[in-house]
Amino acid sequence: MKKFFTILILLSFIVSFVGFVGCGPKYASKETMAELEEAENACESAKSEVKKLEMQIEELKKEKAAKEAKVVELEKQLDELKGKK
């Protein structure tokens, strides 16, 4: 997932770069500028989505570790209870 967003961001930068280089010495048309602005907005949106998803991944990793620790604790308690019978 992270790789996909990285590729998306890189493609957005490439599109932006091609927009600037392709214009040459003449000015870009209003349509081209609108497309460029749209691409930049998409890029920013993708960046914020990547940050949000990375934070979510970290939260889920912490949650997973806590649950794994709880499983180990419960297994120990179960073993103790089995030993008392």
C-alpha positions, 0 to 999 in steps of 0.5 A: 500500500505504501509502495502504491502511494509512493508511486502515485506521488512520483507520477504526480511529480513527473506530470507536474515536471512534464507540464513545466518542461513541455511549456517551453518559452511560451506561457501555459494555457489556462487549461494546462494551468488548471490541469497542473493545479488539479494534479498538484491538489491530487498530489497533496491529497495523496500525501496527506492520505499516506501520512494518515495511513502510516499513522493508522498502521502504527496504531494497529501495530501497537494494538497487535502487540498489546493483544499478543501480550494479552494472549501470552498472559492468558495462556500462562493463566490457563496453564496455571489453572490446568496445573491446579486440577 
